Amino acid sequence: MTTAAWHEGERRLQARAGVAERMAEIGPRVLRDYMPDQHRSFFAQLPFLVAGSLDAEGQPWASILAAPPGFAHSPDPRHLRIDALPMASDPLAGALATGAPIALLGIEPHTRRRNRMNGAVEAIDGRGFSVEVGQSFGNCPKYIQAREPFFTGGAADAHFGPRMESLDARARQMVRTADTFFIATAHPSAGRAGAPAHGVDVSHRGGRPGFVRLDDDDTMTVPEFMGNFFFNTLGNIAVNPVAGLLFVDFDSGDLLQVAVTAEVLWDGAELASFEGAERLLRMRVVAARHAAAALPLRFGPASLSPFLEATGRWRATA
């Protein structure tokens, strides 16, 4: 990268974690403004991608696109072409415009590989869209549950239902049993001219089933385990405390999108009592939407990440 690797929110959290000097050195080496060949071939073998985008009000949303492998392909190191489009009812559909910021997460659960690419939409047509690379970087395999996808065809009339101001029974069940969710965040200047770090990001979170504690007032509390100290997600939240979550029912193909406000908790009795947690992420539901059987993929049985053996459970902290 020829521009600053980290924005102010990321640097603030890196300093609080005591790794600022180390990350200042590492950042320019691991954040690229092009896709290395390994990443280009990796995206081309995936049957789905997770995307992060912004709606007209600046709310981040996390979405998923699925198609036979090869639907994502890189014509050159600075571009990724996606031959798929979201459902018309998905916020991503309204966000796809030339110059719009977008984040993409390529994740292969059964091999626990993942790579990220954040950039801007360069072109869109009736078959899909192209993204110009702003940041390209890899992630470690920590906390990914190994499960293998297979195509089922999906529902032709799949769509997101009406906006809910609070979670209904089905949504609460999906959240409380989840071992995985995806989270989209954004720098407050995303969508305006600026450094590549000032964009949208989408990331993965994994834990034991039930690692997302859901209280009666629709407040979620999630343990944050040791990671790579990039603080892309939490750094964005530090300067722009909103996020979009995506929960996937890997058996039924149901999707749940949730808009939240978010904050990071660095201390307190709950944190101290949750084994393995470095911080807590607390999120309050603003809105949610369902899409039943919308994903044309189902997944085989999950093998939990071995990294979770050193982490606790909410019921043990009560």
N, C-alpha and C positions, 0 to 999 in steps of 0.2 A: 504494500500500500504506500502511496506517495502522500496521502493525507492522514490526519490523526486517526489512529486505530480505534480509540475509545472516546466516547462522549463524556460529558461531565458527570452524568449519573453513574455510569460504569466506573469511572475513576474514583468517585466518592465511595462506592461500596468496596472497591479494591483496596482503597486506603484504610477503610474501617476493618477489613479483614487482614490487614498487614501484608498485602502482596502487591502494593502499587508499583514499587520499583521493579519487581520481577515481571509484572504484566506489561509495564512500559517497554521492557526489552523484548518480551515475547510477541506482543501484539503485531508489530510490523512483519513478523516472520510467518504468523499463522493466519492472518486475515489478508486475503488476496483480492485484487480487483479483476481477477480472471479465474476460470475454473481449470484446475489441473486435469490432466487426462484421466486420472483415476476417478475424479468426481464426475466427469463427463460420461464415462462408461457406466458408472454406478447409477446415475439418474436414468439412463436408457434401459436398465434392466428391471425397473420398478413397475409394479402394477397400480401404485397409488402415490400421490403426493399430498402433503398437508400445506395449506396456503394461509397466510395472514394478510389481511387487508383492512382498509379504513372505510367507514361509511361517510356520508355527507356531514355528519355531526362530529367526526373525528373519533368515533368509537371503533376500537379494533374488533375484528371478528376472525375466528379460526374456521377454516373450511377444508374439505377433502375432495380431491379429484381422483377418479379411478378409471382405468382403461387398460387394455392389453399392453404388456411391456413394449417399449419403443415409442409410446405416446409422448414421452418426454425425451427430447434428444437435443444435442448441442452441436449446431452447425460450425461453431468456432468457439474458442475459449472464453469469449466475452458475451456469449448469448446462450439462452436456453429456450427452445421452442416447446410449447405444450399443445399437443393436438387433442384438447378436451376443453369443454366449457362447463361451468357450474349450472345447477338448476336455476331457473329464472327467479325462484323465490329465495335463493341464497344471497346474502349480502355481497358476496364476491362478485356476483353478476353485475351489480350496480357499480362496483368499484373498478371494474376493468375498463380503463380509459388510457389513452396514450399519455405517458408521463406519470401515471399513478404509481405510488410506492407499493411494493408487494414483497412478501417474504415466502420462501419455499423451504420446506423440510422434506428431504428424502430419507426415508427410514425403511429398513428391511428387517422386520422384527425377528425372523427365524435365524438370521445371522448376527443380529444385534449391531448392524452397521447403520450409521446415520451421517449425513452431511447437510449443511445449510447453505442457502444462497439467498441473499437479500439484494433487491435491485429495483428497477422501474419497468413498467410495461412499455415496450417500444412500439408494438403494433398489435392489433387485434382484428380478426376476421371471423367468418362464419364457422370455421373449424377449430379455432383456438387462438392462442396469443403467443407473443415472443417477449422475453424478459432480457433486459440488459443488466449484466452483472454489476453490482455495487460492492458487495462483500461476499466472498466464498470461503468457507471454513469447515473443518471437520469437527466431530464430537466423539467422545469416548463411548463405549458400549454400556456404561453404568446404568442400572435401573430399568433397562429395556426387558420386557417379558418376551421370551421367545415363543412365537406362534406363527404358523405358516398360512398364508392366504390362498384362497382358491375362488374362482369366479362362479357366480350363480346366475348372472344376467340382470338381477335387480328389477325393480318395479318401474315400468315405463311411465307411470303417472306420479312418480315420487315427487314430493314437494315438502317444503317447510310449512308447518301450520301457522296459525296466527300468533302474534306476540303475546307472551304471558308476562305479567308483572311479577309473578312469584312462581316457584316450582310446583308443578302438580305431582301427583303420586308416582307416575311413571318416571318423571325427571328425577325425583328424589331417590327412587330405587336405582336408577342408573348411576347417580353420583355416589351413593353409599356403597355400592358393590364394585366400583371401578378400581382397577389396578393400574390404569393409564389414563391420562388426558393430555390434550395439547393446548398450549396457551399462546395467544397472539398479543403483542404489546407494541408500543410505538413511541418514538421520541416526539415531543410536542411540536417540533417543526417538520415532521414527516409530511411529505407532499409538497413542500416548498423547497426551493433551491437550497442546497446545503451539502455538507460532507456525507459520504456514504453511511457513516455511523448514525446519521440523523434520519433513520428510516423506520420501517416496520420490521418486526422480527417474529418468528413463530418457533416454538420450542416444544419439547416433550417433557412430561413429568411421569414418573413411575414409582410405585410403591406396593406394599402388600395390599390385597383387596381390603377396602375400607380405610385406606390411608387418607382419603379426603373425609374429614369429619364435617358433617352437616348438622347444624343446629336448627331449632324450630323457627328461628327468624331468618332462615335462608342465608346464614353466614357459614362460609366454608373456611376451614383451617387446615392447611397442608404443611407437613414437615418438609423443610428444604435440607437435603443431604449434601455432603461434600461433593463438589463438582470440579469444573475446570477453572474457576475463578474469573471467567469472562464476565459474568454478571450481566449478560445481554438482557434477560428478562427482568431481573430485579433492578438493574440500572435504569431501564425504561420506566419502571414503576416508580422509582425514586423521583423522577422528574415529571411523570405523567401517570397518575395513579388510577388508570383504567386498563382493563384487559378483556379479551374475548376467549372463552374456553370452548373446546370441542370434546365431548364424550362420545365414544363409539361403543355400541353393543356388538361385540365381535361375533356373537352367535346369530343375532337377528338382522344385523345391518342397520339397526336404528341409529339415528344421529341426534345429538342434543347440543345446540349452541347456547351458550350463556354469556351475557354481558355482565361484567362486574366492576365494582370499584375495589381497589386493592391497596394493601399496606404490608410492610415487612416488619416483623417483630424480632428484635435482636436479643431479648432477654425475658425473664419471667418464669413463673413456676411451671407453666405448661411446657415451655421449651426445655427447661432443666429436666423434666420427667420423661421426655420422649427420647428414647435411646437412638443415637445416631443423628439427631436433628441439629443442624448448625444454626438454623433460623426457622421461623414460621412465616408462612404466607397466609394472610387473612383476607378473604374476599367476600363482598356482600353483593348479592344478586340484584341486578337492575332490570334485566329482562331475559327471557329464554324462549326458544322455539324448538319444536320437534320435527323430525322427518322420519316417518316409519318405513323400515325396510328400504331405505334410500340408497345404501351402499351396495353395489353389485359384487361385493366380496363377502365371504365369510372366512373365519379363521379356525384353525385347529386348536387343540388344547394348549394352554399356556404353561410354559416352564418359567417360573419366577426367576428373576435375576439373582445370581449368587451374592451380589453386593447387598441384597436386602436382608441377609442373615444377621447382619449387625445392626439392624434397625428395629424399632419398637412397634407397639400397637397402641391405638388410642385407649382401648379398654384398660390397658395396663397403667395408663397415666391417670385414670379417673380416681 
